[in-house]
Amino acid sequence: MIKLASCLLCLALILAGAGCRGKRIESQTPQVASNLPTPPPTFKHTDEELLDEAIKGPRVLPAEVASLSDRMLTEGSPAFNNEKTMARLDILLNKSLDSSPKEIRHRLLRNLGIIHYHQKKYSLARQELQQANELYPRDARTHYYLARLAVQNGNIYQCQGLAKKAKGQFNLAANELEVARGIEPSNPLYRQDLKQVLQKERTFSPDQKK
């Protein structure tokens, strides 16, 4: 009995020692730092700042110019009401035009056409938009602005009492809108009917120099 009691006591002491060692190992587990330094904030340049840098700095890739002008010339953009911004965009687009590949060139021409349209330089705008359309006829925005130009022509012919020519231009505008809708059917801008575009164009004073 004494020997059995001694064995049991030894076993109990061994188990107790193992438990203590286990606790010591657990207590030595390194703690994960919770106060890691936060990364510095990143600051994005506005498109106006990017435009300034592109004009003053080294030559910018035509694809970057196309993307910048696409953003700045979205419908309803403040750029349309800022003559200085439009003039600077005009300079930048023309600087990039000569070195642009064909797949980018049509966007630069289209955006030049949009600028000149809003500056009421309709003849120049038509020339640039038609060139853009010849390079890439699947651009909905090009067709939309060709439609607006046709409406402008129709208004001019109406003022001149040339009803037949006016009707031809309004029909052309309707066709251009249809093409734009076919390319981007989900875009609400191109789902406008001809009457809506006519109403929009009446906010512009007709330029007698077609």
One Martini backbone bead per residue (centre of mass of N, CA, C, O) as a GRO file, in nm:
protein
  210
    1MET     BB    1   0.058   0.062  -0.021
    2ILE     BB    2   0.295   0.255   0.002
    3LYS     BB    3   0.394   0.215  -0.290
    4LEU     BB    4   0.132   0.308  -0.429
    5ALA     BB    5   0.124   0.590  -0.305
    6SER     BB    6   0.397   0.682  -0.423
    7CYS     BB    7   0.321   0.655  -0.723
    8LEU     BB    8   0.081   0.852  -0.721
    9LEU     BB    9   0.243   1.100  -0.627
   10CYS     BB   10   0.440   1.112  -0.865
   11LEU     BB   11   0.225   1.141  -1.086
   12ALA     BB   12   0.106   1.408  -0.980
   13LEU     BB   13   0.371   1.574  -1.000
   14ILE     BB   14   0.413   1.540  -1.305
   15LEU     BB   15   0.144   1.666  -1.399
   16ALA     BB   16   0.185   1.940  -1.259
   17GLY     BB   17   0.446   2.018  -1.411
   18ALA     BB   18   0.327   2.017  -1.696
   19GLY     BB   19   0.118   2.238  -1.644
   20CYS     BB   20   0.320   2.464  -1.580
   21ARG     BB   21   0.477   2.458  -1.844
   22GLY     BB   22   0.234   2.521  -2.025
   23LYS     BB   23   0.184   2.806  -1.903
   24ARG     BB   24   0.462   2.927  -1.967
   25ILE     BB   25   0.443   2.901  -2.276
   26GLU     BB   26   0.185   3.069  -2.308
   27SER     BB   27   0.305   3.336  -2.175
   28GLN     BB   28   0.531   3.357  -2.425
   29THR     BB   29   0.344   3.456  -2.627
   30PRO     BB   30   0.339   3.673  -2.865
   31GLN     BB   31   0.226   3.987  -2.928
   32VAL     BB   32   0.027   4.163  -3.131
   33ALA     BB   33   0.046   4.447  -3.280
   34SER     BB   34  -0.194   4.729  -3.270
   35ASN     BB   35   0.015   4.993  -3.352
   36LEU     BB   36   0.031   5.032  -3.649
   37PRO     BB   37   0.127   5.209  -3.899
   38THR     BB   38  -0.015   5.433  -4.105
   39PRO     BB   39  -0.064   5.511  -4.406
   40PRO     BB   40  -0.026   5.745  -4.614
   41PRO     BB   41  -0.195   5.967  -4.774
   42THR     BB   42  -0.368   6.005  -5.076
   43PHE     BB   43  -0.342   6.234  -5.352
   44LYS     BB   44  -0.562   6.376  -5.580
   45HIS     BB   45  -0.586   6.509  -5.876
   46THR     BB   46  -0.727   6.721  -6.056
   47ASP     BB   47  -0.815   6.784  -6.376
   48GLU     BB   48  -0.710   7.073  -6.378
   49GLU     BB   49  -0.423   7.000  -6.282
   50LEU     BB   50  -0.360   6.800  -6.508
   51LEU     BB   51  -0.388   7.005  -6.733
   52ASP     BB   52  -0.161   7.193  -6.648
   53GLU     BB   53   0.067   6.980  -6.652
   54ALA     BB   54   0.031   6.895  -6.953
   55ILE     BB   55   0.102   7.178  -7.071
   56LYS     BB   56   0.377   7.244  -6.904
   57GLY     BB   57   0.491   6.979  -6.939
   58PRO     BB   58   0.548   6.702  -7.058
   59ARG     BB   59   0.458   6.485  -7.273
   60VAL     BB   60   0.155   6.330  -7.325
   61LEU     BB   61  -0.022   6.074  -7.372
   62PRO     BB   62  -0.288   6.036  -7.577
   63ALA     BB   63  -0.454   5.850  -7.389
   64GLU     BB   64  -0.455   6.052  -7.148
   65VAL     BB   65  -0.590   6.284  -7.298
   66ALA     BB   66  -0.849   6.135  -7.369
   67SER     BB   67  -0.940   6.073  -7.077
   68LEU     BB   68  -0.942   6.360  -6.969
   69SER     BB   69  -1.141   6.479  -7.183
   70ASP     BB   70  -1.373   6.288  -7.131
   71ARG     BB   71  -1.426   6.382  -6.841
   72MET     BB   72  -1.448   6.701  -6.894
   73LEU     BB   73  -1.684   6.634  -7.139
   74THR     BB   74  -1.912   6.571  -6.989
   75GLU     BB   75  -2.226   6.598  -6.937
   76GLY     BB   76  -2.244   6.893  -6.744
   77SER     BB   77  -1.983   7.018  -6.734
   78PRO     BB   78  -1.798   7.293  -6.625
   79ALA     BB   79  -1.625   7.333  -6.884
   80PHE     BB   80  -1.848   7.464  -7.070
   81ASN     BB   81  -1.836   7.740  -6.868
   82ASN     BB   82  -1.510   7.746  -6.935
   83GLU     BB   83  -1.306   7.907  -7.141
   84LYS     BB   84  -1.024   7.832  -7.037
   85THR     BB   85  -1.055   7.526  -7.035
   86MET     BB   86  -1.128   7.492  -7.334
   87ALA     BB   87  -0.866   7.618  -7.445
   88ARG     BB   88  -0.669   7.415  -7.312
   89LEU     BB   89  -0.786   7.159  -7.436
   90ASP     BB   90  -0.736   7.240  -7.725
   91ILE     BB   91  -0.429   7.248  -7.706
   92LEU     BB   92  -0.382   6.955  -7.607
   93LEU     BB   93  -0.521   6.804  -7.840
   94ASN     BB   94  -0.343   6.922  -8.069
   95LYS     BB   95  -0.070   6.818  -7.956
   96SER     BB   96  -0.172   6.500  -7.973
   97LEU     BB   97  -0.265   6.437  -8.267
   98ASP     BB   98  -0.005   6.366  -8.440
   99SER     BB   99   0.088   6.119  -8.222
  100SER     BB  100  -0.164   5.955  -8.271
  101PRO     BB  101  -0.328   5.684  -8.285
  102LYS     BB  102  -0.605   5.568  -8.435
  103GLU     BB  103  -0.755   5.464  -8.165
  104ILE     BB  104  -0.729   5.777  -8.050
  105ARG     BB  105  -0.789   6.001  -8.261
  106HIS     BB  106  -1.103   6.001  -8.258
  107ARG     BB  107  -1.127   6.120  -7.968
  108LEU     BB  108  -0.984   6.386  -8.016
  109LEU     BB  109  -1.168   6.486  -8.242
  110ARG     BB  110  -1.433   6.471  -8.091
  111ASN     BB  111  -1.347   6.670  -7.858
  112LEU     BB  112  -1.299   6.906  -8.043
  113GLY     BB  113  -1.589   6.916  -8.151
  114ILE     BB  114  -1.721   6.973  -7.877
  115ILE     BB  115  -1.580   7.235  -7.815
  116HIS     BB  116  -1.665   7.388  -8.082
  117TYR     BB  117  -1.963   7.362  -8.037
  118HIS     BB  118  -1.968   7.524  -7.758
  119GLN     BB  119  -1.830   7.773  -7.928
  120LYS     BB  120  -1.989   7.794  -8.210
  121LYS     BB  121  -1.797   7.619  -8.418
  122TYR     BB  122  -1.956   7.441  -8.644
  123SER     BB  123  -1.773   7.382  -8.885
  124LEU     BB  124  -1.536   7.263  -8.725
  125ALA     BB  125  -1.695   7.048  -8.571
  126ARG     BB  126  -1.794   6.889  -8.817
  127GLN     BB  127  -1.519   6.811  -8.930
  128GLU     BB  128  -1.418   6.651  -8.676
  129LEU     BB  129  -1.658   6.453  -8.646
  130GLN     BB  130  -1.634   6.326  -8.927
  131GLN     BB  131  -1.348   6.220  -8.890
  132ALA     BB  132  -1.410   6.044  -8.646
  133ASN     BB  133  -1.625   5.867  -8.793
  134GLU     BB  134  -1.432   5.751  -9.009
  135LEU     BB  135  -1.244   5.607  -8.801
  136TYR     BB  136  -1.513   5.564  -8.587
  137PRO     BB  137  -1.853   5.459  -8.618
  138ARG     BB  138  -1.887   5.343  -8.290
  139ASP     BB  139  -1.952   5.637  -8.170
  140ALA     BB  140  -2.205   5.777  -7.996
  141ARG     BB  141  -2.110   6.073  -7.942
  142THR     BB  142  -2.063   6.155  -8.228
  143HIS     BB  143  -2.360   6.118  -8.322
  144TYR     BB  144  -2.488   6.313  -8.122
  145TYR     BB  145  -2.335   6.570  -8.232
  146LEU     BB  146  -2.433   6.544  -8.521
  147ALA     BB  147  -2.727   6.586  -8.445
  148ARG     BB  148  -2.696   6.872  -8.327
  149LEU     BB  149  -2.588   6.998  -8.587
  150ALA     BB  150  -2.836   6.936  -8.761
  151VAL     BB  151  -3.029   7.106  -8.594
  152GLN     BB  152  -2.886   7.371  -8.641
  153ASN     BB  153  -2.927   7.372  -8.945
  154GLY     BB  154  -3.235   7.359  -8.936
  155ASN     BB  155  -3.271   7.631  -8.793
  156ILE     BB  156  -3.140   7.803  -9.009
  157TYR     BB  157  -3.328   7.725  -9.245
  158GLN     BB  158  -3.584   7.826  -9.111
  159CYS     BB  159  -3.493   8.126  -9.090
  160GLN     BB  160  -3.462   8.124  -9.423
  161GLY     BB  161  -3.716   7.953  -9.547
  162LEU     BB  162  -3.592   7.639  -9.572
  163ALA     BB  163  -3.781   7.374  -9.533
  164LYS     BB  164  -3.652   7.136  -9.685
  165LYS     BB  165  -3.371   7.155  -9.556
  166ALA     BB  166  -3.463   7.135  -9.267
  167LYS     BB  167  -3.588   6.852  -9.285
  168GLY     BB  168  -3.327   6.706  -9.367
  169GLN     BB  169  -3.175   6.772  -9.100
  170PHE     BB  170  -3.378   6.639  -8.904
  171ASN     BB  171  -3.348   6.357  -9.024
  172LEU     BB  172  -3.048   6.331  -8.970
  173ALA     BB  173  -3.069   6.359  -8.663
  174ALA     BB  174  -3.247   6.108  -8.617
  175ASN     BB  175  -3.039   5.906  -8.730
  176GLU     BB  176  -2.808   5.967  -8.533
  177LEU     BB  177  -2.965   5.889  -8.279
  178GLU     BB  178  -3.016   5.596  -8.360
  179VAL     BB  179  -2.723   5.512  -8.367
  180ALA     BB  180  -2.652   5.580  -8.074
  181ARG     BB  181  -2.863   5.385  -7.950
  182GLY     BB  182  -2.746   5.124  -8.080
  183ILE     BB  183  -2.472   5.141  -7.926
  184GLU     BB  184  -2.621   5.289  -7.650
  185PRO     BB  185  -2.915   5.194  -7.510
  186SER     BB  186  -2.861   5.278  -7.187
  187ASN     BB  187  -2.830   5.575  -7.265
  188PRO     BB  188  -3.014   5.856  -7.190
  189LEU     BB  189  -2.897   6.061  -7.394
  190TYR     BB  190  -2.989   5.868  -7.654
  191ARG     BB  191  -3.315   5.857  -7.574
  192GLN     BB  192  -3.374   6.097  -7.707
  193ASP     BB  193  -3.565   6.294  -7.881
  194LEU     BB  194  -3.587   6.534  -8.116
  195LYS     BB  195  -3.742   6.742  -7.943
  196GLN     BB  196  -3.532   6.758  -7.715
  197VAL     BB  197  -3.300   6.856  -7.892
  198LEU     BB  198  -3.439   7.108  -8.000
  199GLN     BB  199  -3.469   7.243  -7.724
  200LYS     BB  200  -3.168   7.254  -7.658
  201GLU     BB  201  -3.080   7.423  -7.917
  202ARG     BB  202  -3.240   7.688  -7.840
  203THR     BB  203  -3.012   7.789  -7.636
  204PHE     BB  204  -2.880   7.846  -7.901
  205SER     BB  205  -2.742   8.058  -8.116
  206PRO     BB  206  -2.741   8.080  -8.432
  207ASP     BB  207  -2.504   8.007  -8.682
  208GLN     BB  208  -2.469   8.138  -9.000
  209LYS     BB  209  -2.200   7.970  -9.012
  210LYS     BB  210  -2.195   7.650  -9.143
   0.00000   0.00000   0.00000
